[in-house]
Each structure stands twice: as C-alpha cells, then as structure tokens.
Amino acid sequence: MYILKNMETLNRLPFKARKAVFEKLEKIVDIASLSKEERMKYDESIKVYRDNLATISFAKNKGREEGIISVAHKLKSMGIPLDTIAAATGLSIEEIEQMD
C-alpha cells in the first residue's frame, strides 16, 4: 500500500535507488509467498549465514589480536622502548611489561 500511495516519490528517485527499492520489495514478496516448510528452511539458512559471518569476524579479530601481541613481543625483545611499542600496537605499557 505504501508503495502505491507514494509512487510519485519513487518516480523521482534516481534509477539506482528506484531499482534497489523494487529489488527489496521483490525479496519481501518472495519470502512472504513461501510455504511454512520453505520458510523454516529459509530462516535456518539465514541463521547459518549469520553464524558463519560471526565466526569469521571473531576469527579475524582474534588473528589481529594475536598478530599485534606477536609484533609487540618481537619489538620488546629487540629492546624497543615500551612507550614506542604501546603507541605502535595500541597495547598498554602494563600489557607489554607482562610479556615474557
């Protein structure tokens, strides 16, 4: 109903924006027309997709953290001043001091 009432506004949108609006509507209509079983499968696939994104994001963050710690450890073993290491890595001087 909203689309029909506001069609004039949509006609004034740039083509790219108009296209995006209608693509979004098409997806909504496709989802709404699913059977109960298909909707459950769709919802499950969305859940799996989001879980995968969260897992990848966690792994990236963990890898960055481990990389920063590794670099800080190497810099410390090279005798680089702790305040310089802290500025370069974002770690606190206390965290750097605790490294063996």
C-alpha angles and dihedrals in degrees: 000000000000091000093050093048093047100039091122090059091050091051089057093053118101113264094254092053092045090050091050092050093052093044089054090049091050091054091049092051091047092053093045091054095056121113118243091261093047090048091053090051090047092050091048092051090051090050092050090048092051091046089053091050091050092048092050092047091050092049092050092050092046091049092050091049092049090046092052091049091048092051092046090051092051093047091049091051088052090057097249111161113265093234089056091049090048091051092048098045105029090236120131120251088243091057091049093048090055092058115102 
